[in-house]
Amino acid sequence: MRIAVFGAGGVGGYFGGRLAQSGQEVIFIARGEHLHAIQANGLQVDSFKGNFHVEQAQASDDPQQVGEVDYVLVAIKAWQVPEAAQAMQPLVGEQTCVVPMQNGVDAPVELGKVLGEDKVLGGLCQISAYIAAPGHIYHVGIEPYIAFGELDGRSSARAEQLLQVFEKAGVRAEIPPDIQVAMWNKFLFIAAISGVGAVTRAPVGVLRQTEGVRQMLEEAMQEIFTIARARNINLPNEAVVKTLGFIDGLPPGVTASMQRDIIEGRPSELASQNGAVVRMGAELGIPTPVNAFLYYSLLPQQMRARGQLQF
């Protein structure tokens, strides 16, 4: 099995590293010092589930040189997907399957526009990991999990084959009955915790135990739930309650990647998370006051990070 991991950050580095460790041929698409470190010294992953080192890891910044693969795992930030879809075209042949792992719900459509809708699965993952140093991934929390499936809900050999590959690698993986529902369940969680976390600049332990902040989390999720139902996504009635329960079980120091990006002055997934909620709400005529507050409160910082504002 030949698998390209487009983006070797915390997500791609961990999941790609586990696949490589299990014997799959994995090629990491990376850049800069991180790329050079992987090429020179392999990939080191430190994890509370056990540290490991991928020696002689394959890595490149040139998809043309890599050529066609069986699967592409897209592990970049959501705002990078449209440009990356163009760059990854040399990796995609007639039988290639592309699996997005982004936060948000827009990536399958954005990838399909460039690569072909028939090439793209729906997908999501759960993990808290980041690049600690070039060639070094640090997995700090959340049981690693990946889910994927055909967007129209049918079963397929390509999804089943990928499931077996992840299971062989010891990664908890699943083909949900409805990948759209699974993606929106993740979206309901990540957009709320990212936006509230970025505005408050506090970890999850503070968000969930501070009365008014917890209410803001719940109301942000309820807005997403309402939009999902209006888009005929059959989220279960208890989705918000279950997500709050999941948040209550997280280590208190956990922060979201979008939150960290905004705090550290980097471009973030704001437009793909709270901004997407506001956009879809406007399209459907559904009020989204909490997500609008989160989005517009954070927008000046986002614009500054992208060089669109100076202050």
Secondary structure as GFF3:
##gff-version 3
##sequence-region A 1 311
A	DSSP	beta_strand	2	6	.	.	.	ID=ss1
A	DSSP	alpha_helix	10	21	.	.	.	ID=ss2
A	DSSP	beta_strand	25	29	.	.	.	ID=ss3
A	DSSP	alpha_helix	32	41	.	.	.	ID=ss4
A	DSSP	beta_strand	43	47	.	.	.	ID=ss5
A	DSSP	beta_strand	52	54	.	.	.	ID=ss6
A	DSSP	beta_strand	58	60	.	.	.	ID=ss7
A	DSSP	alpha_helix	63	66	.	.	.	ID=ss8
A	DSSP	beta_strand	71	74	.	.	.	ID=ss9
A	DSSP	three_ten_helix	78	80	.	.	.	ID=ss10
A	DSSP	alpha_helix	81	87	.	.	.	ID=ss11
A	DSSP	three_ten_helix	89	91	.	.	.	ID=ss12
A	DSSP	beta_strand	97	100	.	.	.	ID=ss13
A	DSSP	alpha_helix	107	115	.	.	.	ID=ss14
A	DSSP	three_ten_helix	117	119	.	.	.	ID=ss15
A	DSSP	beta_strand	122	133	.	.	.	ID=ss16
A	DSSP	beta_strand	136	149	.	.	.	ID=ss17
A	DSSP	alpha_helix	157	168	.	.	.	ID=ss18
A	DSSP	beta_strand	172	174	.	.	.	ID=ss19
A	DSSP	alpha_helix	179	200	.	.	.	ID=ss20
A	DSSP	alpha_helix	204	209	.	.	.	ID=ss21
A	DSSP	alpha_helix	211	230	.	.	.	ID=ss22
A	DSSP	alpha_helix	239	248	.	.	.	ID=ss23
A	DSSP	alpha_helix	257	263	.	.	.	ID=ss24
A	DSSP	three_ten_helix	270	272	.	.	.	ID=ss25
A	DSSP	alpha_helix	274	284	.	.	.	ID=ss26
A	DSSP	alpha_helix	289	305	.	.	.	ID=ss27
###
